[in-house]
Amino acid sequence: MIINLLEKTLNMKIVYYGPALSGKTTSFKSLCDHFGLKNTILSIENSLGRTLFFDYGILTFQNESWTLKIHMYSTTGQDFYEVTRPITLKGVDGVFFVADSRRKAFERNLIFWSELRDSFKNAFENLPIILCFNKQDLPNKFPPILFSKEVEKSKIKNFDVIYTTASNGEGILRAFERMLELVFQNYLDNEFMRPGMINYAQS
């Protein structure tokens, strides 16, 4: 998070992460649609509508004094473009891990979870993460407790689980609100005035 005291702005970066076809872009678009911003998302897609690099958009909230700008990204799940994922994660404040809840996707979810963990190494346990078990409207889902045990969620300090159906928006806003709580609490718990967070100059 970057805090500009002169302009009274807070800039936050949130990323949707997970395997291909888990519903990252759909979740992102559903959230933006809730705020009437669906058409403002910038996407680089192939001819089949699959994300090639990342999707990007900004959600802006303002009160009488401060402006909060949330820079939102969704990574590509395609292996051919995996080199772009660590780049997209750079400087992130929180991650939505969008898991495909279908049984056939169980192992693929674990692979991407391991990739996410390896990207942050020792910093992973402090990263705010919302695990979104997506596609709850579909049959043949794996038991969420099995995946939770595999990822050892008890070792992650800033963590929550939300059940979502991105296609109809179920759980998407709730996950977003919970993410903001985790991100702000994380900074409060880790010395809010730490170096690099505050920008005293005009940008």
Steps between C-alpha positions, in 0.01 A plus 500: 500500500622850417373789709534852363446745785502809282240373255323295769488187289553134580599266218448128549571204270284186502545200269273212399716188470428137414496234230363548150120502476454527877301822459754774573395734221131427558543579871681822414234608252222411743655719767548792263145458371372543855652849499392573144854473366496176303570675171810673638705179537800479271556147368740337259326186375545241228237412242326270751467772763777356720724741691848518345683722749269658758178693545520840666267759647479759777231525766489845658330590826495843659381663821521864603877489547662192346495309172560125489614362165500121473700375203347166406666231288419145397789282385495262207465133590648378175835326544642651182487845664601396853799737491252790527352381830791592733518840331131562564544403867776753561405752769166333572309575822261206485411198286174331412587138431216385274472122526305299246278288727447219249655167601698476179673831582617403851862425410525800268390725787775356720763562233403866476484536877856367525607742227345791689668395825839466328465847352501656847717253693522607868269798447214270401368441852434873545336556160125575521330219306136422433452144378196511272347159436340597171240326281283401796204470263654199322472129593790266578687737732785383721460541881653841589647361823730275297650796319521706820703224665731476202580873504549504877294813550576507873851625414367805318427795728280712274271246342133429440282272289202617294272286281430670169313461174655760276251444219219650709708708741428295809761560769710735285421824685527328837847374407604850393381658825681234702816557297502869590469408867796262478720744308445789739537276804824362359649848479384588849656181634829562320576858602286720281772762458763266363744642237385503141130522576474875526565747223541858624555652156263577220487211253 
